[in-house]
Amino acid sequence: MTADEVLHAVPQQEPFRFIDRIDEIDGEHIVGSYAFKRDEFFYRGHFPGDPVTPGAILIEAMAQTGVVALGIYLAAQELPVAELPQWITFFTECQVEFHLPVLPGERVTLRGEKVFFRRMKLKSRVELLLADGRIGAEGTLAGVGVKRGR
């Protein structure tokens, strides 16, 4: 699958999609990005007058890139592409450290590196980089592909 095909296959949609570009992808890593719009729904309440991106949303962006998108690419190496929509990724674990806030209007780069992929379970090491290259968050995230209708 191409990067554009993988991006199109990511099931999360607006307003809960936090990957808008994939720049690199192969069997070992992914590099994607997302531009946090100033009018995202969560900024109204987190924190009024001085908004920052919630940590849960940053984890979601990291998971959508380093687990869901990379997992789709890896699954396509083992399954017929036509079967991929029959699978959904469930988030199973994460250990993340936050270093710097992500502000409204900021584009972040998300880099994921496969730790392992077997039996449709993917564990990745993921970094969230701010526009200036500093690490905003980093950690290990995992998910498992489950066939729908089981």
Disulfide bonds with the S-S distance in Angstrom:
none
